[in-house]
Amino acid sequence: MPGEVSFDVLVIGSGASGLAAAVSAERAGARVAVATKGTLQANNSSKAQGGIQAAFGAEDSPEQHAEDVWRSSHETANRELVAVLTGEAPSAIHWLEELGVEFTRENGGYRLARCGGASQKRLLQVGDRTGHAITKGLREAWVAGSGTSFENAPLRSVEPTENGWRAECGEHTIDAGTVVLAAGGRCFAEAQARGELSTNHPNATGEVTRIAVDLGAEVRDLDALQYHPNGGAWPANMQGYSIPETTRAYGAVLLNADGEEFTDSLGPRDVVSQAIFDEVEKGKGVETPDGRPAVYLDTSRIARADAEVSLPYMLRRYRGAGVDPLAEKILTYPVLHYQNGGLVIDTDAETTLEGLYACGEIAGGTHGRNRMMGNSLLECVVFGRRAGRAAAGKAV
Ligand SMILES: Cc1cc2nc3c(=O)[nH]c(=O)nc-3n(C[C@H](O)[C@H](O)[C@H](O)COP(=O)(O)OP(=O)(O)OC[C@H]3O[C@@H](n4cnc5c(N)ncnc54)[C@H](O)[C@@H]3O)c2cc1C
Protein backbone atom coordinates (compact mmCIF):
# COMPACT_ATOMS: atom_id res chain seq x y z
CA MET A 1 0.00 0.00 0.00
CA PRO A 2 1.36 3.45 -0.87
CA GLY A 3 1.94 5.84 2.02
CA GLU A 4 4.50 6.82 4.65
CA VAL A 5 6.50 4.16 6.45
CA SER A 6 9.57 4.12 8.65
CA PHE A 7 12.50 1.72 9.08
CA ASP A 8 15.97 1.69 10.62
CA VAL A 9 17.71 0.83 7.36
CA LEU A 10 16.48 1.30 3.79
CA VAL A 11 18.33 -0.60 1.06
CA ILE A 12 17.93 0.57 -2.54
CA GLY A 13 18.28 -2.29 -5.05
CA SER A 14 17.92 -6.07 -4.88
CA GLY A 15 21.06 -7.37 -6.60
CA ALA A 16 23.69 -9.34 -4.72
CA SER A 17 25.01 -6.26 -2.89
CA GLY A 18 21.60 -4.99 -1.79
CA LEU A 19 20.46 -8.40 -0.61
CA ALA A 20 23.74 -9.02 1.25
CA ALA A 21 23.34 -5.63 2.95
CA ALA A 22 19.67 -6.24 3.78
CA VAL A 23 20.26 -9.71 5.26
CA SER A 24 23.25 -8.44 7.28
CA ALA A 25 21.41 -5.36 8.58
CA GLU A 26 18.48 -7.49 9.66
CA ARG A 27 20.74 -10.01 11.37
CA ALA A 28 22.35 -7.06 13.19
CA GLY A 29 18.95 -6.30 14.72
CA ALA A 30 17.64 -3.55 12.44
CA ARG A 31 14.16 -3.11 10.95
CA VAL A 32 15.01 -3.21 7.26
CA ALA A 33 13.28 -2.43 3.97
CA VAL A 34 14.44 -3.10 0.43
CA ALA A 35 13.05 -0.85 -2.30
CA THR A 36 13.83 -1.94 -5.82
CA LYS A 37 13.02 -0.80 -9.33
CA GLY A 38 11.41 -3.98 -10.65
CA THR A 39 10.93 -7.36 -9.02
CA LEU A 40 13.42 -8.66 -6.44
CA GLN A 41 14.80 -10.96 -9.15
CA ALA A 42 15.54 -8.21 -11.71
CA ASN A 43 19.26 -7.32 -11.56
CA ASN A 44 22.66 -7.85 -13.15
CA SER A 45 23.87 -10.11 -10.36
CA SER A 46 21.63 -12.99 -11.47
CA LYS A 47 23.15 -12.83 -14.96
CA ALA A 48 26.72 -13.37 -13.73
CA GLN A 49 28.02 -16.69 -14.94
CA GLY A 50 31.78 -16.98 -14.56
CA GLY A 51 32.44 -17.04 -10.85
CA ILE A 52 33.69 -15.36 -7.71
CA GLN A 53 37.30 -14.99 -6.57
CA ALA A 54 38.69 -16.07 -3.20
CA ALA A 55 42.22 -17.25 -2.32
CA PHE A 56 41.74 -20.92 -1.45
CA GLY A 57 44.56 -22.42 -3.58
CA ALA A 58 47.48 -24.05 -1.74
CA GLU A 59 49.94 -21.53 -3.24
CA ASP A 60 47.58 -18.58 -2.91
CA SER A 61 46.89 -15.93 -0.24
CA PRO A 62 44.70 -12.84 0.23
CA GLU A 63 47.87 -10.76 -0.18
CA GLN A 64 48.59 -12.36 -3.57
CA HIS A 65 44.96 -11.76 -4.56
CA ALA A 66 45.34 -8.11 -3.51
CA GLU A 67 48.50 -7.75 -5.59
CA ASP A 68 46.67 -9.07 -8.66
CA VAL A 69 43.85 -6.56 -8.11
CA TRP A 70 46.36 -3.75 -7.70
CA ARG A 71 48.24 -4.70 -10.88
CA SER A 72 45.05 -5.23 -12.93
CA SER A 73 43.76 -1.84 -11.78
CA HIS A 74 47.00 -0.34 -13.15
CA GLU A 75 47.73 0.78 -9.59
CA THR A 76 44.61 2.92 -9.35
CA ALA A 77 42.57 0.93 -6.79
CA ASN A 78 42.15 1.99 -3.14
CA ARG A 79 44.51 -0.44 -1.39
CA GLU A 80 42.61 -0.27 1.91
CA LEU A 81 39.40 -1.40 0.19
CA VAL A 82 41.32 -4.06 -1.73
CA ALA A 83 42.79 -5.49 1.51
CA VAL A 84 39.26 -5.80 2.92
CA LEU A 85 37.98 -7.36 -0.31
CA THR A 86 40.60 -10.06 -0.54
CA GLY A 87 41.05 -10.59 3.22
CA GLU A 88 37.34 -11.26 3.75
CA ALA A 89 36.87 -13.31 0.57
CA PRO A 90 37.17 -16.76 2.21
CA SER A 91 34.70 -15.88 4.98
CA ALA A 92 32.30 -14.40 2.39
CA ILE A 93 32.36 -17.75 0.56
CA HIS A 94 31.64 -19.66 3.79
CA TRP A 95 28.78 -17.26 4.57
CA LEU A 96 27.27 -17.93 1.14
CA GLU A 97 27.60 -21.66 1.76
CA GLU A 98 25.69 -21.26 5.02
CA LEU A 99 22.94 -19.63 2.91
CA GLY A 100 22.84 -22.71 0.71
CA VAL A 101 25.13 -21.80 -2.21
CA GLU A 102 26.89 -24.96 -3.39
CA PHE A 103 30.15 -24.17 -5.15
CA THR A 104 31.42 -26.73 -7.66
CA ARG A 105 33.95 -29.02 -6.00
CA GLU A 106 36.58 -31.50 -7.19
CA ASN A 107 39.27 -33.62 -5.51
CA GLY A 108 37.97 -32.73 -2.05
CA GLY A 109 38.26 -28.94 -2.59
CA TYR A 110 36.75 -26.17 -4.66
CA ARG A 111 37.10 -26.34 -8.44
CA LEU A 112 39.26 -23.25 -9.06
CA ALA A 113 39.91 -21.57 -12.40
CA ARG A 114 42.43 -18.88 -13.31
CA CYS A 115 40.83 -15.73 -14.60
CA GLY A 116 42.31 -12.86 -16.61
CA GLY A 117 45.02 -10.96 -14.72
CA ALA A 118 45.27 -13.55 -11.91
CA SER A 119 48.54 -15.17 -10.88
CA GLN A 120 46.76 -18.19 -9.34
CA LYS A 121 43.70 -20.35 -9.90
CA ARG A 122 41.24 -18.53 -7.66
CA LEU A 123 37.82 -18.45 -9.29
CA LEU A 124 35.08 -20.46 -7.57
CA GLN A 125 32.10 -21.37 -9.68
CA VAL A 126 28.62 -22.81 -9.46
CA GLY A 127 28.69 -24.39 -12.92
CA ASP A 128 28.29 -21.32 -15.13
CA ARG A 129 25.33 -19.86 -13.22
CA THR A 130 27.31 -18.49 -10.26
CA GLY A 131 25.47 -15.18 -10.01
CA HIS A 132 22.11 -16.90 -10.22
CA ALA A 133 23.05 -19.27 -7.38
CA ILE A 134 24.41 -16.49 -5.16
CA THR A 135 21.43 -14.15 -5.63
CA LYS A 136 19.01 -17.04 -5.11
CA GLY A 137 20.69 -17.93 -1.79
CA LEU A 138 20.67 -14.29 -0.66
CA ARG A 139 17.09 -13.71 -1.81
CA GLU A 140 15.81 -16.78 0.01
CA ALA A 141 17.56 -15.63 3.20
CA TRP A 142 16.04 -12.15 2.83
CA VAL A 143 12.52 -13.39 2.10
CA ALA A 144 12.69 -15.85 5.03
CA GLY A 145 13.38 -12.95 7.43
CA SER A 146 10.95 -10.29 8.63
CA GLY A 147 12.11 -7.42 6.41
CA THR A 148 9.82 -5.54 4.02
CA SER A 149 10.24 -5.52 0.24
CA PHE A 150 8.91 -2.74 -1.98
CA GLU A 151 8.98 -3.98 -5.58
CA ASN A 152 8.38 -1.72 -8.58
CA ALA A 153 9.44 1.13 -6.31
CA PRO A 154 12.34 2.98 -7.99
CA LEU A 155 14.15 5.56 -5.90
CA ARG A 156 13.24 9.00 -7.22
CA SER A 157 14.72 11.21 -4.52
CA VAL A 158 16.32 11.06 -1.09
CA GLU A 159 16.92 13.90 1.32
CA PRO A 160 18.36 14.26 4.81
CA THR A 161 15.93 14.70 7.74
CA GLU A 162 16.44 15.38 11.44
CA ASN A 163 16.67 11.63 12.19
CA GLY A 164 18.17 10.25 9.02
CA TRP A 165 16.75 10.19 5.51
CA ARG A 166 13.46 10.43 3.65
CA ALA A 167 13.23 8.61 0.32
CA GLU A 168 10.59 8.68 -2.40
CA CYS A 169 10.44 5.17 -3.90
CA GLY A 170 7.69 4.73 -6.49
CA GLU A 171 4.48 5.56 -4.65
CA HIS A 172 6.05 5.16 -1.21
CA THR A 173 7.56 7.73 1.13
CA ILE A 174 10.06 5.89 3.31
CA ASP A 175 11.85 7.30 6.38
CA ALA A 176 15.00 5.52 7.53
CA GLY A 177 17.85 6.15 9.93
CA THR A 178 20.37 5.10 7.30
CA VAL A 179 20.22 4.28 3.59
CA VAL A 180 22.29 1.77 1.61
CA LEU A 181 22.53 2.53 -2.11
CA ALA A 182 22.97 -0.76 -3.99
CA ALA A 183 21.43 0.14 -7.35
CA GLY A 184 24.24 -1.15 -9.57
CA GLY A 185 25.91 0.49 -12.58
CA ARG A 186 24.77 2.26 -15.73
CA CYS A 187 26.08 0.23 -18.67
CA PHE A 188 22.69 -0.58 -20.16
CA ALA A 189 21.81 3.12 -20.48
CA GLU A 190 25.33 4.03 -21.59
CA ALA A 191 25.33 1.39 -24.35
CA GLN A 192 21.95 2.59 -25.57
CA ALA A 193 23.22 6.16 -25.74
CA ARG A 194 26.29 5.01 -27.71
CA GLY A 195 24.32 2.69 -30.00
CA GLU A 196 26.37 -0.29 -28.75
CA LEU A 197 25.62 -3.72 -27.33
CA SER A 198 25.71 -4.37 -23.58
CA THR A 199 25.62 -7.44 -21.36
CA ASN A 200 23.57 -5.53 -18.79
CA HIS A 201 20.05 -5.81 -17.45
CA PRO A 202 17.74 -2.97 -18.59
CA ASN A 203 17.54 -1.70 -14.98
CA ALA A 204 21.25 -0.73 -15.06
CA THR A 205 20.63 2.93 -15.78
CA GLY A 206 22.59 4.85 -13.13
CA GLU A 207 20.04 7.39 -11.89
CA VAL A 208 20.72 6.55 -8.24
CA THR A 209 24.36 7.59 -8.64
CA ARG A 210 23.13 10.88 -10.06
CA ILE A 211 20.77 11.38 -7.10
CA ALA A 212 23.69 10.81 -4.67
CA VAL A 213 25.98 13.15 -6.62
CA ASP A 214 23.29 15.86 -6.55
CA LEU A 215 23.20 15.44 -2.76
CA GLY A 216 26.95 16.12 -2.66
CA ALA A 217 28.41 12.59 -2.49
CA GLU A 218 31.88 12.23 -4.00
CA VAL A 219 32.56 9.90 -6.92
CA ARG A 220 35.72 8.52 -8.51
CA ASP A 221 36.64 6.94 -11.87
CA LEU A 222 33.07 7.33 -13.10
CA ASP A 223 34.34 7.68 -16.67
CA ALA A 224 36.09 4.29 -16.52
CA LEU A 225 33.68 1.85 -18.15
CA GLN A 226 34.72 -1.73 -18.83
CA TYR A 227 34.20 -3.69 -22.01
CA HIS A 228 33.77 -7.42 -21.61
CA PRO A 229 36.29 -8.78 -24.13
CA ASN A 230 33.95 -11.54 -25.25
CA GLY A 231 30.50 -10.44 -26.17
CA GLY A 232 28.66 -12.83 -28.44
CA ALA A 233 28.82 -11.47 -32.02
CA TRP A 234 26.98 -14.21 -33.90
CA PRO A 235 24.36 -15.81 -34.15
CA ALA A 236 22.20 -12.69 -33.89
CA ASN A 237 20.33 -13.91 -30.82
CA MET A 238 23.67 -14.26 -28.95
CA GLN A 239 24.66 -10.61 -29.55
CA GLY A 240 25.28 -8.93 -26.18
CA TYR A 241 25.60 -12.29 -24.41
CA SER A 242 28.72 -12.34 -22.23
CA ILE A 243 30.69 -15.44 -23.14
CA PRO A 244 32.11 -16.44 -19.74
CA GLU A 245 35.77 -15.68 -19.23
CA THR A 246 36.05 -19.23 -17.95
CA THR A 247 36.00 -20.34 -21.62
CA ARG A 248 39.47 -18.81 -21.83
CA ALA A 249 40.43 -20.11 -18.38
CA TYR A 250 39.65 -23.61 -19.68
CA GLY A 251 41.67 -23.27 -22.89
CA ALA A 252 39.81 -21.17 -25.49
CA VAL A 253 42.03 -18.66 -27.30
CA LEU A 254 41.42 -15.56 -29.39
CA LEU A 255 42.40 -15.81 -33.07
CA ASN A 256 42.41 -13.30 -35.90
CA ALA A 257 41.18 -13.85 -39.47
CA ASP A 258 44.42 -15.71 -40.29
CA GLY A 259 43.98 -18.08 -37.35
CA GLU A 260 46.84 -16.42 -35.41
CA GLU A 261 46.84 -15.70 -31.66
CA PHE A 262 47.27 -11.95 -31.30
CA THR A 263 47.11 -11.44 -27.51
CA ASP A 264 47.42 -13.26 -24.19
CA SER A 265 43.85 -14.52 -23.93
CA LEU A 266 44.12 -14.40 -20.12
CA GLY A 267 45.42 -10.85 -19.84
CA PRO A 268 43.54 -8.12 -17.92
CA ARG A 269 40.16 -7.28 -19.44
CA ASP A 270 41.02 -3.82 -20.75
CA VAL A 271 44.18 -5.14 -22.42
CA VAL A 272 42.36 -8.04 -24.12
CA SER A 273 39.49 -5.81 -25.27
CA GLN A 274 41.91 -3.23 -26.67
CA ALA A 275 43.86 -5.96 -28.48
CA ILE A 276 40.63 -7.07 -30.20
CA PHE A 277 39.74 -3.48 -31.17
CA ASP A 278 43.27 -3.00 -32.56
CA GLU A 279 43.24 -6.28 -34.50
CA VAL A 280 39.97 -5.35 -36.18
CA GLU A 281 41.29 -1.84 -36.85
CA LYS A 282 44.32 -3.41 -38.60
CA GLY A 283 41.94 -5.27 -40.90
CA LYS A 284 42.70 -8.63 -39.28
CA GLY A 285 39.24 -9.21 -37.87
CA VAL A 286 36.33 -11.06 -39.43
CA GLU A 287 32.81 -9.91 -40.19
CA THR A 288 29.59 -11.40 -38.89
CA PRO A 289 26.90 -12.26 -41.46
CA ASP A 290 25.12 -9.01 -40.49
CA GLY A 291 28.25 -6.94 -41.03
CA ARG A 292 29.52 -6.48 -37.46
CA PRO A 293 33.21 -6.63 -36.54
CA ALA A 294 34.46 -9.76 -34.75
CA VAL A 295 37.39 -12.07 -34.09
CA TYR A 296 37.35 -15.80 -33.40
CA LEU A 297 37.24 -17.39 -29.97
CA ASP A 298 38.46 -20.94 -30.50
CA THR A 299 36.29 -22.75 -27.97
CA SER A 300 36.89 -26.08 -29.69
CA ARG A 301 40.13 -26.27 -27.65
CA ILE A 302 38.18 -26.64 -24.38
CA ALA A 303 38.22 -30.20 -23.05
CA ARG A 304 34.72 -31.68 -23.19
CA ALA A 305 34.91 -32.75 -19.51
CA ASP A 306 35.73 -29.17 -18.40
CA ALA A 307 32.97 -27.72 -20.57
CA GLU A 308 30.38 -30.12 -19.21
CA VAL A 309 31.20 -29.21 -15.58
CA SER A 310 31.94 -25.50 -15.92
CA LEU A 311 30.20 -24.25 -19.06
CA PRO A 312 26.90 -26.13 -19.42
CA TYR A 313 24.73 -23.00 -19.68
CA MET A 314 26.96 -21.43 -22.35
CA LEU A 315 26.90 -24.69 -24.33
CA ARG A 316 23.12 -24.87 -24.08
CA ARG A 317 22.70 -21.27 -25.23
CA TYR A 318 24.97 -21.68 -28.28
CA ARG A 319 23.70 -25.10 -29.23
CA GLY A 320 20.16 -23.75 -28.98
CA ALA A 321 21.22 -21.06 -31.46
CA GLY A 322 22.58 -23.71 -33.83
CA VAL A 323 26.33 -23.48 -33.05
CA ASP A 324 28.35 -26.11 -31.17
CA PRO A 325 31.27 -24.29 -29.47
CA LEU A 326 33.12 -27.57 -28.86
CA ALA A 327 33.10 -28.32 -32.58
CA GLU A 328 33.77 -24.88 -34.07
CA LYS A 329 35.17 -21.44 -33.30
CA ILE A 330 32.68 -18.78 -32.28
CA LEU A 331 32.57 -15.09 -33.20
CA THR A 332 33.14 -12.49 -30.51
CA TYR A 333 33.64 -8.75 -30.00
CA PRO A 334 33.88 -6.59 -26.85
CA VAL A 335 30.62 -5.28 -25.34
CA LEU A 336 29.95 -2.65 -22.69
CA HIS A 337 29.81 -4.48 -19.38
CA TYR A 338 30.75 -2.78 -16.12
CA GLN A 339 31.08 0.57 -14.39
CA ASN A 340 34.51 0.44 -12.73
CA GLY A 341 34.16 3.64 -10.72
CA GLY A 342 31.37 5.05 -8.58
CA LEU A 343 30.58 6.58 -5.21
CA VAL A 344 33.57 7.02 -2.92
CA ILE A 345 33.26 4.77 0.16
CA ASP A 346 35.28 3.95 3.26
CA THR A 347 35.91 0.44 4.59
CA ASP A 348 32.43 0.40 6.19
CA ALA A 349 30.98 1.25 2.75
CA GLU A 350 29.88 4.68 3.97
CA THR A 351 29.89 7.37 1.27
CA THR A 352 31.23 10.84 1.92
CA LEU A 353 27.73 11.68 3.29
CA GLU A 354 27.11 10.42 6.83
CA GLY A 355 24.47 7.71 7.08
CA LEU A 356 24.44 7.11 3.32
CA TYR A 357 26.16 3.85 2.35
CA ALA A 358 26.97 2.37 -1.06
CA CYS A 359 28.00 -1.14 -2.05
CA GLY A 360 28.41 -3.22 -5.20
CA GLU A 361 28.82 -1.77 -8.68
CA ILE A 362 27.53 1.67 -7.64
CA ALA A 363 30.63 2.15 -5.43
CA GLY A 364 34.12 3.04 -6.66
CA GLY A 365 37.66 2.39 -5.50
CA THR A 366 37.84 -1.36 -5.02
CA HIS A 367 38.77 -2.04 -8.65
CA GLY A 368 40.28 1.31 -9.54
CA ARG A 369 39.89 1.89 -13.26
CA ASN A 370 39.89 -1.77 -14.33
CA ARG A 371 38.13 -4.63 -12.54
CA MET A 372 39.25 -8.25 -12.67
CA MET A 373 36.50 -10.72 -13.40
CA GLY A 374 35.10 -12.50 -10.35
CA ASN A 375 35.78 -9.57 -8.03
CA SER A 376 32.44 -7.87 -8.50
CA LEU A 377 30.30 -10.60 -6.98
CA LEU A 378 32.90 -10.73 -4.23
CA GLU A 379 32.67 -6.98 -3.69
CA CYS A 380 28.87 -7.28 -3.49
CA VAL A 381 29.08 -9.83 -0.69
CA VAL A 382 32.03 -8.39 1.27
CA PHE A 383 30.96 -4.75 1.15
CA GLY A 384 27.24 -5.58 1.18
CA ARG A 385 27.74 -7.30 4.53
CA ARG A 386 29.85 -4.43 5.84
CA ALA A 387 27.34 -1.82 4.64
CA GLY A 388 24.44 -3.70 6.24
CA ARG A 389 26.18 -4.11 9.58
CA ALA A 390 27.43 -0.52 9.70
CA ALA A 391 24.10 0.96 8.56
CA ALA A 392 22.31 -1.05 11.25
CA GLY A 393 24.89 -0.03 13.85
CA LYS A 394 24.37 3.66 13.12
CA ALA A 395 20.57 3.49 12.86
CA VAL A 396 19.56 1.28 15.77
C1 LIG B 1 26.16 -10.86 -17.97
C2 LIG B 1 27.01 -10.53 -16.79
C3 LIG B 1 27.95 -11.45 -16.34
C4 LIG B 1 28.75 -11.15 -15.22
N1 LIG B 1 29.61 -12.09 -14.73
C5 LIG B 1 30.29 -11.85 -13.59
C6 LIG B 1 31.08 -12.86 -12.98
O1 LIG B 1 31.17 -13.98 -13.46
N2 LIG B 1 31.71 -12.55 -11.81
C7 LIG B 1 31.63 -11.33 -11.21
O2 LIG B 1 32.21 -11.12 -10.14
N3 LIG B 1 30.88 -10.36 -11.77
C8 LIG B 1 30.20 -10.59 -12.92
N4 LIG B 1 29.42 -9.61 -13.47
C9 LIG B 1 29.32 -8.33 -12.79
C10 LIG B 1 28.44 -8.46 -11.57
O3 LIG B 1 27.45 -9.43 -11.78
C11 LIG B 1 27.75 -7.15 -11.24
O4 LIG B 1 28.65 -6.09 -11.28
C12 LIG B 1 27.20 -7.21 -9.84
O5 LIG B 1 26.41 -8.37 -9.69
C13 LIG B 1 26.41 -5.97 -9.53
O6 LIG B 1 25.67 -6.20 -8.37
P1 LIG B 1 24.90 -5.01 -7.70
O7 LIG B 1 24.17 -5.58 -6.55
O8 LIG B 1 25.84 -3.90 -7.44
O9 LIG B 1 23.91 -4.51 -8.85
P2 LIG B 1 22.75 -5.27 -9.65
O10 LIG B 1 22.86 -6.74 -9.52
O11 LIG B 1 22.75 -4.69 -11.01
O12 LIG B 1 21.46 -4.83 -8.86
C14 LIG B 1 21.04 -3.48 -8.89
C15 LIG B 1 19.65 -3.43 -8.34
O13 LIG B 1 19.24 -2.08 -8.21
C16 LIG B 1 17.95 -1.91 -8.82
N5 LIG B 1 17.79 -0.53 -9.22
C17 LIG B 1 18.33 0.13 -10.27
N6 LIG B 1 17.93 1.42 -10.28
C18 LIG B 1 17.11 1.57 -9.20
C19 LIG B 1 16.34 2.64 -8.66
N7 LIG B 1 16.29 3.85 -9.25
N8 LIG B 1 15.62 2.43 -7.52
C20 LIG B 1 15.60 1.20 -6.92
N9 LIG B 1 16.28 0.16 -7.40
C21 LIG B 1 17.04 0.35 -8.52
C22 LIG B 1 17.95 -2.93 -9.94
O14 LIG B 1 16.64 -3.21 -10.37
C23 LIG B 1 18.62 -4.11 -9.24
O15 LIG B 1 17.71 -4.80 -8.42
C24 LIG B 1 28.62 -9.90 -14.58
C25 LIG B 1 27.69 -8.96 -15.05
C26 LIG B 1 26.88 -9.27 -16.14
C27 LIG B 1 25.89 -8.26 -16.61
PDBQT file of the ligand as one rigid body, heavy atoms in Angstrom, charges set to zero:
ROOT
HETATM    1  C1  LIG A 401      26.161 -10.855 -17.972  1.00  0.00    +0.000 C 
HETATM    2  C2  LIG A 401      27.014 -10.525 -16.792  1.00  0.00    +0.000 A 
HETATM    3  C3  LIG A 401      27.954 -11.451 -16.337  1.00  0.00    +0.000 A 
HETATM    4  C4  LIG A 401      28.749 -11.149 -15.225  1.00  0.00    +0.000 A 
HETATM    5  N1  LIG A 401      29.614 -12.089 -14.735  1.00  0.00    +0.000 NA
HETATM    6  C5  LIG A 401      30.288 -11.850 -13.593  1.00  0.00    +0.000 A 
HETATM    7  C6  LIG A 401      31.078 -12.863 -12.976  1.00  0.00    +0.000 A 
HETATM    8  O1  LIG A 401      31.166 -13.981 -13.457  1.00  0.00    +0.000 OA
HETATM    9  N2  LIG A 401      31.709 -12.548 -11.807  1.00  0.00    +0.000 N 
HETATM   10  C7  LIG A 401      31.632 -11.328 -11.208  1.00  0.00    +0.000 A 
HETATM   11  O2  LIG A 401      32.213 -11.120 -10.145  1.00  0.00    +0.000 OA
HETATM   12  N3  LIG A 401      30.883 -10.361 -11.771  1.00  0.00    +0.000 NA
HETATM   13  C8  LIG A 401      30.201 -10.592 -12.924  1.00  0.00    +0.000 A 
HETATM   14  N4  LIG A 401      29.421  -9.609 -13.475  1.00  0.00    +0.000 N 
HETATM   15  C9  LIG A 401      29.316  -8.335 -12.789  1.00  0.00    +0.000 C 
HETATM   16  C10 LIG A 401      28.436  -8.460 -11.572  1.00  0.00    +0.000 C 
HETATM   17  O3  LIG A 401      27.446  -9.432 -11.777  1.00  0.00    +0.000 OA
HETATM   18  C11 LIG A 401      27.753  -7.151 -11.237  1.00  0.00    +0.000 C 
HETATM   19  O4  LIG A 401      28.646  -6.095 -11.283  1.00  0.00    +0.000 OA
HETATM   20  C12 LIG A 401      27.201  -7.211  -9.836  1.00  0.00    +0.000 C 
HETATM   21  O5  LIG A 401      26.407  -8.369  -9.691  1.00  0.00    +0.000 OA
HETATM   22  C13 LIG A 401      26.408  -5.972  -9.527  1.00  0.00    +0.000 C 
HETATM   23  O6  LIG A 401      25.666  -6.204  -8.373  1.00  0.00    +0.000 OA
HETATM   24  P1  LIG A 401      24.901  -5.006  -7.700  1.00  0.00    +0.000 P 
HETATM   25  O7  LIG A 401      24.169  -5.578  -6.551  1.00  0.00    +0.000 OA
HETATM   26  O8  LIG A 401      25.836  -3.903  -7.442  1.00  0.00    +0.000 OA
HETATM   27  O9  LIG A 401      23.912  -4.505  -8.846  1.00  0.00    +0.000 OA
HETATM   28  P2  LIG A 401      22.751  -5.275  -9.646  1.00  0.00    +0.000 P 
HETATM   29  O10 LIG A 401      22.857  -6.736  -9.522  1.00  0.00    +0.000 OA
HETATM   30  O11 LIG A 401      22.755  -4.685 -11.006  1.00  0.00    +0.000 OA
HETATM   31  O12 LIG A 401      21.458  -4.827  -8.858  1.00  0.00    +0.000 OA
HETATM   32  C14 LIG A 401      21.042  -3.475  -8.888  1.00  0.00    +0.000 C 
HETATM   33  C15 LIG A 401      19.648  -3.430  -8.337  1.00  0.00    +0.000 C 
HETATM   34  O13 LIG A 401      19.236  -2.078  -8.208  1.00  0.00    +0.000 OA
HETATM   35  C16 LIG A 401      17.949  -1.912  -8.818  1.00  0.00    +0.000 C 
HETATM   36  N5  LIG A 401      17.786  -0.527  -9.225  1.00  0.00    +0.000 N 
HETATM   37  C17 LIG A 401      18.327   0.134 -10.269  1.00  0.00    +0.000 A 
HETATM   38  N6  LIG A 401      17.925   1.416 -10.279  1.00  0.00    +0.000 NA
HETATM   39  C18 LIG A 401      17.106   1.569  -9.196  1.00  0.00    +0.000 A 
HETATM   40  C19 LIG A 401      16.345   2.644  -8.665  1.00  0.00    +0.000 A 
HETATM   41  N7  LIG A 401      16.286   3.850  -9.249  1.00  0.00    +0.000 N 
HETATM   42  N8  LIG A 401      15.618   2.435  -7.524  1.00  0.00    +0.000 NA
HETATM   43  C20 LIG A 401      15.598   1.202  -6.925  1.00  0.00    +0.000 A 
HETATM   44  N9  LIG A 401      16.283   0.160  -7.399  1.00  0.00    +0.000 NA
HETATM   45  C21 LIG A 401      17.038   0.346  -8.519  1.00  0.00    +0.000 A 
HETATM   46  C22 LIG A 401      17.949  -2.925  -9.939  1.00  0.00    +0.000 C 
HETATM   47  O14 LIG A 401      16.640  -3.205 -10.374  1.00  0.00    +0.000 OA
HETATM   48  C23 LIG A 401      18.616  -4.111  -9.237  1.00  0.00    +0.000 C 
HETATM   49  O15 LIG A 401      17.706  -4.801  -8.423  1.00  0.00    +0.000 OA
HETATM   50  C24 LIG A 401      28.621  -9.896 -14.582  1.00  0.00    +0.000 A 
HETATM   51  C25 LIG A 401      27.688  -8.959 -15.053  1.00  0.00    +0.000 A 
HETATM   52  C26 LIG A 401      26.885  -9.267 -16.137  1.00  0.00    +0.000 A 
HETATM   53  C27 LIG A 401      25.890  -8.256 -16.612  1.00  0.00    +0.000 C 
ENDROOT
TORSDOF 0
